[in-house]
Amino acid sequence: FIASTSFTMDSPATGNARYIGSITRTFNVLLNYNVESNGGAASLHTMRLYKNTTYIAGAQQAITTLGTATVQSVSISCSVSMATNDYIALYHTTDSAAATIDYTITNLQLSLQPSN
């Protein structure tokens, strides 16, 4: 039996999903959300999940915004081992040379299910 505290997560001011359980666990991670482009030039956007400061191999999705008001769904899944105070973060990069990229993220859902 594993106490429920071993599955405890929190979200400090940085907005990351931090594991504060006492036992190192492997989690199945599923992240779903919508990206709405609010105009500007068409550009390639890559969203990646990181554990602490390290990219989780394969945990990414690339989308191309069309420069007009469009909504696209993003879904990223992976498995990751987490120890106390490890965290999951979403990073975004773009190929756009524009100083400002205007988009909105909506309906964000993050699921972490222990697999062991």
Buried (B, 14 or more C-beta within 10 A) or exposed (E): EEEEEBBEBEEEEEEBBBBBBEBEBEBEBBBBBEBBBEEBEEBEBEBBBBBEEEEBEEBBBEBEBBBEEBEBEBEBBBBBEBEEEBBBBBEEEEEBEEEEBEBEEEEEEBEBEBEE
